[in-house]
């Protein structure tokens, strides 16, 4: 919410507050607007937290790139210095090392000391760090469907905002990890008025995170959970319903979301 939007909303709340004296209907509108303002502020704070995490990771990646570049220049200088100390030796510069990344479903094989390289994936940026490959992976998706939900049902977030690395499937609701590492996941749920729901983040069938929302009024209610977890290559991460107040009704709102990214 921008500064002007906030000022405008507060003015409306002030005007309604003055006019609502003695009018139950206007008082109810004023209460709902106040709850909406609080919900928007909470969501903005969560978005700012996620943006700060992404910004921090970007700075760390730039630092790693600089370190790799400095190390490459130092190795080149050392080879050049060693060659200049030898008499009657032609100075040659070694060709730059090419970095290849094999797709997860293929394995490198070595025959007589020569390693074979698999298909490249240039759409994902990578760098070499201590002999391991680090890649950019992240996604954010929302659920807009109004279909009723039952316990143990997988939530499908069909509205994809970002999907770097293309590891999230919007048709199944499942994120498939193709590299082992430390991941950050966030699940948020918005309950419909007078409804409640619990959801949990699953890692290959094991619950690794849980959140619950319960609306006891005519307004929507929100709840969210952020976790940091070690995930191995080939693992599947998804969100499922753990409990619901009414399996036959639309119990969640359109702010229900699922997001995650590779930390390192």
N, C-alpha and C positions, 0 to 999 in steps of 0.2 A: 504494500500500500504506500503510495507516494505521500509526500508532505501535504500537498494540496488536497489530495483525496481524504487524508486524515482530518484536516481542518474542516473540510466540507461536511464530513460525516459527524464530527463533533458539533458543528453548528446545527445540523439537523436534529441531533439528539437533544441539544439545548432547547431548540424551538418546540420539539415535541414534548420535552419535559415540562415546559411552561404551560403548554396547552393541555397536557394530560391530567392536570390536577382535577381529580373528581371524575375523570372519564376512564372507566376500566379498559375499554378497547384501545385507547391511545397508550395507556400504561402498558398493556400487553405488547404493543408495537415497539415501545421504547425498550422494553426488556429484551425482545428478540434482537433488536439492533445492537444492543450492548453485548449480547452473547456472540453475535456475528463479528463484531469488532474484536472481541477477545480471541475468537477462533482464528481470524486472519492474522492477528499479531503473533499467535503461537506458531502458525505455519511459516510466517516470514522468518521467525527466529530459527526454526529448524532448517529452512533453506539457506540462511546465512551460515549456519554451522557447517552444512555440507559444502557450500562454496569455499569456506575457509580451508576445509580439509583438502579439497581438490587443488586449491591454490598452493597449499604447502607441498603437496606431492609434485606439482609442476616445478616448484623451486628446487626440490631435491633432484628431479630428473635433469634439470639444467646443470646442477652441480656435478652430477655423475658424468654427463656428457663432457664437461670441461676437464674432469679428472682423466677420462679415457683419452681425450685429445692430447693432454699434456704428457701422459704416459707414452703415447705413440711417438710424439716428437722426441722424447728423451731416448727411446730405444733407437730411433733413426740416427740421432746424434752420436750415440755410443758406437753404433756400427760404423759410422763414417770416421770417427776418431780412431777406431782400431785399424781400419784399412789404411789410413794415412801414415801410421807408424811403420808399416811394412814397406821395404824397398822393392822396386820393380814389380809392384803388384797393381793391377788395373782396378781403379775404384769403380764399383758398381752399386747401384741403388736397388734394393729389393723391391719388387712390386708390392703395392698395398694389399694387405690381407683382406679377402672377401669374407663377409659374415653371412652365413646361410642359416635359415631356420626351417626345420622339417615340420610338416603338418603333424598333429598329435597322433593320427592313426597309422603313421609310418615309423619304422625304426631304422636308425643308422646302422650300416654294416661296414666292416673293415676287411679288406682282402689284400694281403701282401702289403700292409701298411698304408693303403690308399682308402680314405673314407669316401663313401658315396653321399651325395647331397640330394635331398628331396625337393619338392616344389617350393618356390618362394611365396611368401605372402606379403607383398609390398604395401597392402592397404593398412597394415598395422605397424606402427613405428616400434623399433626394437633397438637395444644397445647391449653391448657385452659388458658384464660386471662380474669380475671374479670367476670367469668361466661359465656363468649361467646366463640364460637369456631372460630379459625382463620385457614384458609387453604391456601395452595399454588396453585395459578391459574395463568397461563400465556400462551401466544401463539404468534407465528410469522409465517406469510404465505405470499407468493408471487403469483402474477398472471402472468402466462406464455401464456395464450390463446391469439390468434390474432383475435378473432371474433369481428366484429363491435359492438359498444355500442350506446345506445340511452338514452336520459334523463329519470331519475327515474328508470333505470335498476340497479339491485343489482349486485355489483362486486363480483365475485367468485374467491377467491385466492386458487387455487388448489394445489400449491406447499407448503406443510407445513414443516417448519423447526423445530418447537417445539410446543407442545400442552399439557402442564402440567395441569392435571385435566380433559383433554378430553372434554372441553366445547366449542371448536371451531369446526364447521362442514365444512369440505372442499368441500362438495357437494352443500351446500346452501350458503356458505359465511357468515353464521350467528354465532355469539358468544352468547351462552345462559348462563346467570349468575345464579348459584345455591346458591349464598350467597350474602347478601346485604353488601355493603361496598363502600370504596373509590377506584376507578379504574383509571388507566392511559391507554389511547389509543393513537395510532399513525397511521396516514394514509399518505402514500407517493404516488405520481403519477409522472410518467415519460411520457412526451408528445413526440410523433413522430415529425420529422422535419415538419415545417410549419403547425402544428396542435395545437389545444388548447383544454383543458378539465378542468372542475370543478367537484370535488367530495365532498361529505359530509358524516360525521359520523352520523348515525341514532340511536336513543334510543327509541324503541317502536313507531316508526313513527315520532319522533320529532328530528329535526336537532340539534346536539350539537357541531358540528365542521365542518369547511369548508376550503378547499385549492384549488388553481387554478394554472395551469401552461400554459404557452403560448410560443411555439417555433416559432420564427420569422426568422429562418435561416435553414440551412441544417443540423443542429445538434439537438440532443435530449435535452429537457429541463426538469428540475426536480423541484418539490415543495412538501412540507410536512407540516403537522399540528399535534401537540401533545396537548392533552387535559387531564384534571383531572376532573372526574365527579362522583357524587353519583349515584350508581346503586342499585336497589332493586332486591331481589331474584325473579327469574322468568322472568326478563327483557331480551329482545333480542337486540343485538347491531350488526349493519352491516354498510357497506359503499355502497353508491349508486351514480350514475352519476347525477350531477345537470345540467351540460351543456356540449356540445361537438361541435366542429367546423364542423365535418363531420360524421354524423351517419352511413354513408355507407362505411367508411374506417377504417382501423386499426389505431387508434389514440394514443395508449399508448405503452410504452416499457416494458421490463421485469423487471425493477426496481420498478414497482408499487407494494406496499406492505401494509399489515394491521397487526398491532401488539397491544397487550394489556396485562395487568396483574393487579392482585388485590394488591392494596397498603396496605390497612388495613381495 
